[in-house]
Amino acid sequence: MFSYVSLGTRDLARAVVFYDAILAPLGHARIEDYDPDHRSAAWGLDDPGPHLWVTQPFDGNPATVGNGTMVSFLARTRAAVDAFHAAALAKGGTDEGSPGQRPEYGPRFYAAYVRDPDGNKLNAVCYGMESGSPPI
């Protein structure tokens, strides 16, 4: 369904360090030489995607977050969710919900929620029953 998801940043260098760290446990690498103008970076698969695109806004105004907006990343294991959360906090993110089961979303829903240094809300979720289970 998606080609890419775009998030704004006020500091691309900081965002690259943050997203490199949190997306590595989920198996997503940065796309090298994605933007020759050095205004954006992307992780995942090159065009047509899917990928996450982090960019300085084209209109020149500061990046802002959307109320009710969140990007969710699929994790293969619960350990990857835990690593995502730990990496986010270590790289300047803030906690929005520690790793754990969320039975209100179903018996297989294990997730963690963070905000990146720009305030964008993110989560990683594993739908496996056990810590080493692949998603269902």
Backbone torsions as a table, in degrees:
resi	resn	phi	psi	omega
1	MET	NA	-40.3	-175.0
2	PHE	-104.4	142.8	169.5
3	SER	-87.9	-48.3	177.4
4	TYR	-158.5	162.3	171.5
5	VAL	-118.7	135.0	-176.6
6	SER	-114.4	133.7	174.3
7	LEU	-125.3	142.0	178.3
8	GLY	-86.1	152.7	175.6
9	THR	-138.9	149.5	173.4
10	ARG	-93.8	-13.0	-176.7
11	ASP	-144.3	95.1	-174.8
12	LEU	-63.3	-41.0	-179.6
13	ALA	-60.3	-43.6	177.5
14	ARG	-64.0	-42.3	-179.7
15	ALA	-63.2	-39.6	179.1
16	VAL	-61.4	-45.3	178.5
17	VAL	-61.3	-45.2	-178.8
18	PHE	-62.7	-52.6	-175.8
19	TYR	-71.5	-33.1	172.8
20	ASP	-56.6	-43.7	-176.4
21	ALA	-70.7	-43.3	-174.8
22	ILE	-81.3	-25.7	-177.7
23	LEU	-88.8	-19.5	177.6
24	ALA	-58.6	-45.2	179.1
25	PRO	-64.6	-18.9	179.9
26	LEU	-94.2	-0.5	176.0
27	GLY	85.2	20.6	-178.7
28	HIS	-111.1	121.9	179.3
29	ALA	-100.8	155.7	176.4
30	ARG	-71.0	141.7	176.7
31	ILE	-80.5	114.7	-177.8
32	GLU	-68.2	147.7	176.9
33	ASP	52.9	36.1	-178.1
34	TYR	-68.3	-41.5	-175.4
35	ASP	-133.3	105.6	-179.0
36	PRO	-64.7	-19.3	179.0
37	ASP	-85.7	-5.7	176.7
38	HIS	59.3	39.2	175.8
39	ARG	-106.8	-9.4	-176.6
40	SER	-152.4	167.0	174.9
41	ALA	-144.9	158.5	-178.6
42	ALA	-142.0	151.7	178.6
43	TRP	-130.1	143.8	179.9
44	GLY	117.1	-135.2	-179.9
45	LEU	-104.9	140.1	178.0
46	ASP	-62.8	172.3	-177.8
47	ASP	-48.8	132.1	15.2
48	PRO	-90.0	11.7	175.8
49	GLY	99.3	-165.3	6.6
50	PRO	-81.4	151.7	175.4
51	HIS	-155.7	161.2	172.7
52	LEU	-97.1	131.1	-178.5
53	TRP	-117.1	124.4	177.7
54	VAL	-116.1	126.5	-170.3
55	THR	-144.8	153.8	167.0
56	GLN	-76.7	135.1	-177.1
57	PRO	-57.4	137.7	-178.7
58	PHE	-67.9	-24.7	-178.8
59	ASP	-80.5	-2.6	177.1
60	GLY	84.1	-7.1	177.6
61	ASN	-81.2	159.7	179.0
62	PRO	-62.9	145.5	175.6
63	ALA	-67.3	140.8	175.5
64	THR	-131.6	162.6	-179.5
65	VAL	-99.5	156.7	177.6
66	GLY	-97.5	131.3	175.9
67	ASN	-71.2	120.9	-176.5
68	GLY	91.6	1.1	179.5
69	THR	-95.3	134.6	177.2
70	MET	-152.3	144.2	173.4
71	VAL	-108.3	129.4	-179.3
72	SER	-112.3	131.0	179.0
73	PHE	-107.7	135.2	177.4
74	LEU	-79.3	129.4	177.8
75	ALA	-109.8	141.2	179.8
76	ARG	-75.1	-27.9	-178.7
77	THR	-139.0	162.2	174.6
78	ARG	-67.0	-33.0	176.6
79	ALA	-61.5	-35.4	177.4
80	ALA	-67.0	-36.9	175.2
81	VAL	-61.5	-46.5	179.1
82	ASP	-59.5	-44.1	-179.3
83	ALA	-66.3	-39.8	175.5
84	PHE	-55.7	-50.5	-177.2
85	HIS	-63.4	-47.1	-179.8
86	ALA	-61.9	-43.1	179.5
87	ALA	-63.9	-40.4	179.8
88	ALA	-61.0	-46.2	-179.5
89	LEU	-66.7	-36.6	179.8
90	ALA	-69.2	-24.2	-176.1
91	LYS	-107.2	21.6	172.7
92	GLY	99.1	4.0	175.4
93	GLY	-79.7	170.3	178.1
94	THR	-121.8	150.3	-178.3
95	ASP	-75.4	131.3	173.8
96	GLU	-121.7	4.4	-179.9
97	GLY	158.3	109.5	-177.4
98	SER	-60.5	157.8	178.2
99	PRO	-57.9	138.2	177.7
100	GLY	169.2	171.1	177.4
101	GLN	-73.4	145.1	175.9
102	ARG	-123.2	80.4	-174.2
103	PRO	-60.2	-21.8	177.7
104	GLU	-65.7	-17.6	177.5
105	TYR	-104.3	2.0	178.2
106	GLY	126.8	158.4	-174.6
107	PRO	-69.0	-16.8	-177.8
108	ARG	-105.2	4.6	-172.9
109	PHE	-87.4	104.4	177.7
110	TYR	-117.9	119.3	-170.9
111	ALA	-145.4	164.3	171.3
112	ALA	-137.9	147.4	-176.4
113	TYR	-125.1	136.9	179.4
114	VAL	-142.8	168.1	167.0
115	ARG	-118.9	138.5	176.6
116	ASP	-74.4	174.1	-178.5
117	PRO	-60.8	-18.5	176.4
118	ASP	-90.8	-5.5	178.9
119	GLY	98.9	1.2	178.2
120	ASN	-70.1	133.3	-179.4
121	LYS	-86.2	133.4	-177.7
122	LEU	-133.4	156.9	169.0
123	ASN	-146.3	159.0	169.9
124	ALA	-122.4	137.7	-177.2
125	VAL	-135.9	138.6	174.6
126	CYS	-118.5	133.2	179.2
127	TYR	-101.6	9.6	178.1
128	GLY	-77.4	152.7	-178.6
129	MET	-76.6	-35.4	-178.9
130	GLU	-117.2	168.8	-174.3
131	SER	-61.0	-27.0	-179.5
132	GLY	-104.2	8.7	-175.7
133	SER	-78.3	140.1	172.5
134	PRO	-72.5	161.4	178.7
135	PRO	-63.9	151.8	-179.2
136	ILE	-95.4	NA	NA
